[in-house]
Amino acid sequence: MSYPNFYNQIQTIKVVDPLSLTLGAFDNGEFEFSYLDVVKSAGHSCPTVAGAYIMSLTALNALYPNERAVRGNIKVEFSEDIEDGVAGVISNVISQITGATDKSGFKGLAGKFARHSLMSFNSNIDSSAKFTRVDTGKSVEVLYSPADIKVNPKMMSLFPDVKSGNATKEQSIEFGRLWQDRVHRIFENIDSVIKVF
């Protein structure tokens, strides 16, 4: 499997999942998500998938500064409706990492470990997403905006042919390289694309 090398340089998200521990999936219920993991689940890497990963990484580091984030103990809210823009893509990535879902998630085991109803949309917030620890009520909001990380003009000149299916193999490869270059630059400039409050 071949993919851009910078995926391996991105900080992983370390979690502990009590359900995983109970069901014997991982020793101590501990595991981690890499950017490569979410790219494989999403099927692609783009500024939106990167943003969802960055929002999760930043929020969970703030909520659990000296420990692993507890998967299944995190409520996530969005201002958008699930069908608006890329909200669905973002929520899918964040759901994978945090375990939070709206209605489709795990209903629980003997009254514990429920994941459904931990994610909500159309919330009254002024950020991209709000993350809240269920156990303590501590919350953090994150605002993601990659607008300052500009698209390479050459990529845009290739886009019409790529979109129409008329691009050569070489043009398609170059388009993908330039696309991933922007994603790479977003990760290199995390402090400028994310705000925490």
C-alpha positions as CSV (number, residue, x, y, z in Angstrom):
1,M,0.0,0.0,0.0
2,S,1.5,3.3,-1.1
3,Y,0.5,6.7,0.2
4,P,2.0,10.1,0.9
5,N,4.8,9.9,3.5
6,F,3.6,12.8,5.5
7,Y,0.6,10.7,6.8
8,N,3.2,8.9,9.0
9,Q,4.4,12.2,10.5
10,I,1.1,13.3,11.9
11,Q,0.5,12.9,15.6
12,T,-1.7,10.0,16.5
13,I,-4.8,10.2,18.8
14,K,-4.5,7.8,21.7
15,V,-7.7,6.6,23.4
16,V,-8.9,4.1,25.9
17,D,-12.2,2.5,25.3
18,P,-14.0,0.8,28.3
19,L,-16.2,-1.2,26.0
20,S,-13.1,-2.5,24.2
21,L,-11.6,-3.5,27.5
22,T,-14.7,-5.3,28.6
23,L,-15.0,-7.2,25.3
24,G,-11.3,-8.0,25.2
25,A,-10.6,-6.3,21.9
26,F,-7.4,-4.5,23.1
27,D,-5.2,-4.9,26.1
28,N,-6.3,-2.4,28.8
29,G,-8.8,-1.0,26.2
30,E,-6.0,1.1,24.8
31,F,-5.4,1.9,21.1
32,E,-4.8,4.8,18.8
33,F,-6.0,6.4,15.6
34,S,-3.6,7.6,12.9
35,Y,-4.4,9.9,10.1
36,L,-3.9,7.0,7.8
37,D,-6.7,5.1,9.7
38,V,-9.3,7.8,9.0
39,V,-8.1,8.2,5.4
40,K,-8.7,4.5,4.9
41,S,-12.2,4.8,6.4
42,A,-13.1,7.9,4.5
43,G,-11.5,6.6,1.3
44,H,-9.7,9.8,0.6
45,S,-7.6,12.6,2.1
46,C,-8.8,16.2,1.8
47,P,-8.9,19.4,3.8
48,T,-12.3,18.3,5.2
49,V,-11.0,14.9,6.5
50,A,-7.8,16.6,7.7
51,G,-9.9,19.2,9.5
52,A,-12.1,16.6,11.3
53,Y,-8.9,14.9,12.4
54,I,-7.3,18.1,13.5
55,M,-10.5,19.2,15.4
56,S,-10.5,15.8,17.2
57,L,-6.8,15.8,18.0
58,T,-6.9,19.4,19.3
59,A,-10.2,19.0,21.3
60,L,-9.2,15.7,22.9
61,N,-5.7,17.1,23.9
62,A,-7.5,20.0,25.6
63,L,-10.0,17.8,27.4
64,Y,-7.5,15.1,28.4
65,P,-4.2,17.0,28.6
66,N,-2.3,14.3,30.5
67,E,-4.1,11.1,29.7
68,R,-5.7,9.1,27.0
69,A,-9.1,10.4,25.8
70,V,-11.9,8.1,26.9
71,R,-13.7,6.9,23.8
72,G,-17.5,6.7,24.4
73,N,-17.3,9.5,27.1
74,I,-17.3,12.4,24.7
75,K,-20.3,14.3,23.5
76,V,-20.0,16.2,20.2
77,E,-22.2,19.0,18.9
78,F,-22.3,20.8,15.5
79,S,-24.0,24.0,14.5
80,E,-24.8,22.6,11.0
81,D,-27.4,20.1,10.0
82,I,-26.0,16.7,9.1
83,E,-27.0,17.2,5.5
84,D,-25.3,20.7,5.2
85,G,-22.1,21.0,3.3
86,V,-19.5,18.6,4.5
87,A,-21.0,18.1,8.0
88,G,-21.6,14.5,7.3
89,V,-18.1,13.8,6.3
90,I,-16.7,15.6,9.3
91,S,-19.1,13.9,11.7
92,N,-18.2,10.4,10.4
93,V,-14.5,11.0,11.1
94,I,-15.1,12.4,14.5
95,S,-17.5,9.6,15.3
96,Q,-14.9,7.0,14.4
97,I,-12.4,8.6,16.8
98,T,-14.7,9.5,19.7
99,G,-17.3,6.8,19.4
100,A,-20.0,9.4,19.5
101,T,-23.0,8.9,17.2
102,D,-26.5,10.5,16.9
103,K,-29.0,7.6,16.7
104,S,-27.1,4.8,14.9
105,G,-24.5,4.0,17.5
106,F,-24.2,1.2,20.0
107,K,-27.1,1.1,22.4
108,G,-25.1,-0.2,25.4
109,L,-24.4,-3.3,27.4
110,A,-26.3,-3.8,30.6
111,G,-26.9,-0.1,30.9
112,K,-23.3,0.9,30.1
113,F,-21.2,1.9,27.1
114,A,-24.0,3.5,25.1
115,R,-22.7,5.6,22.1
116,H,-25.9,6.7,20.6
117,S,-27.2,10.2,21.3
118,L,-23.7,11.5,22.0
119,M,-23.6,13.5,18.8
120,S,-26.1,16.3,17.8
121,F,-26.6,18.8,15.0
122,N,-28.2,22.2,14.7
123,S,-26.7,23.2,18.1
124,N,-26.6,26.8,19.2
125,I,-22.8,27.2,19.0
126,D,-20.5,29.6,17.1
127,S,-17.8,27.1,16.3
128,S,-17.1,24.2,14.0
129,A,-17.7,21.7,16.8
130,K,-18.1,21.5,20.6
131,F,-16.6,18.5,22.5
132,T,-17.8,17.8,26.0
133,R,-16.6,15.2,28.5
134,V,-19.7,13.3,29.8
135,D,-18.1,12.5,33.2
136,T,-17.0,16.1,34.1
137,G,-19.0,18.4,31.9
138,K,-15.8,20.1,30.8
139,S,-16.1,21.3,27.2
140,V,-14.1,22.9,24.5
141,E,-15.1,24.4,21.2
142,V,-12.9,24.4,18.0
143,L,-13.1,26.5,14.9
144,Y,-11.4,25.1,11.8
145,S,-10.6,27.3,8.8
146,P,-8.0,26.3,6.2
147,A,-8.7,29.3,4.0
148,D,-5.2,30.8,4.5
149,I,-3.6,27.6,3.1
150,K,-3.9,28.4,-0.5
151,V,-4.6,26.0,-3.4
152,N,-1.7,25.7,-5.8
153,P,-2.8,27.5,-9.0
154,K,-1.4,24.7,-11.1
155,M,-3.8,22.3,-9.4
156,M,-6.7,24.5,-10.4
157,S,-5.6,24.6,-14.0
158,L,-5.7,20.8,-14.0
159,F,-9.0,20.6,-12.3
160,P,-11.3,21.0,-15.4
161,D,-9.7,18.1,-17.3
162,V,-9.6,15.9,-14.1
163,K,-13.3,16.7,-13.4
164,S,-14.4,15.9,-17.0
165,G,-12.3,12.8,-17.2
166,N,-10.1,14.2,-20.0
167,A,-6.9,14.4,-18.0
168,T,-3.9,12.3,-19.0
169,K,-2.5,9.8,-16.5
170,E,0.4,12.2,-15.8
171,Q,-2.0,15.1,-15.3
172,S,-4.2,13.1,-12.9
173,I,-1.1,12.0,-10.9
174,E,0.1,15.6,-10.7
175,F,-3.4,16.8,-9.6
176,G,-3.4,14.3,-6.8
177,R,0.1,15.2,-5.7
178,L,-0.8,18.9,-5.6
179,W,-4.0,18.1,-3.7
180,Q,-2.1,16.2,-1.1
181,D,0.5,18.9,-0.9
182,R,-2.2,21.3,0.4
183,V,-3.4,18.8,3.0
184,H,0.2,18.4,4.0
185,R,0.6,22.2,4.4
186,I,-2.6,22.3,6.5
187,F,-1.0,19.9,8.9
188,E,2.2,21.8,8.9
189,N,0.2,24.9,9.9
190,I,-2.2,23.5,12.5
191,D,-1.9,26.5,14.8
192,S,-3.1,28.8,12.0
193,V,-6.1,26.7,10.9
194,I,-7.6,25.8,14.3
195,K,-8.8,28.0,17.2
196,V,-9.7,26.6,20.6
197,F,-12.0,28.3,23.1
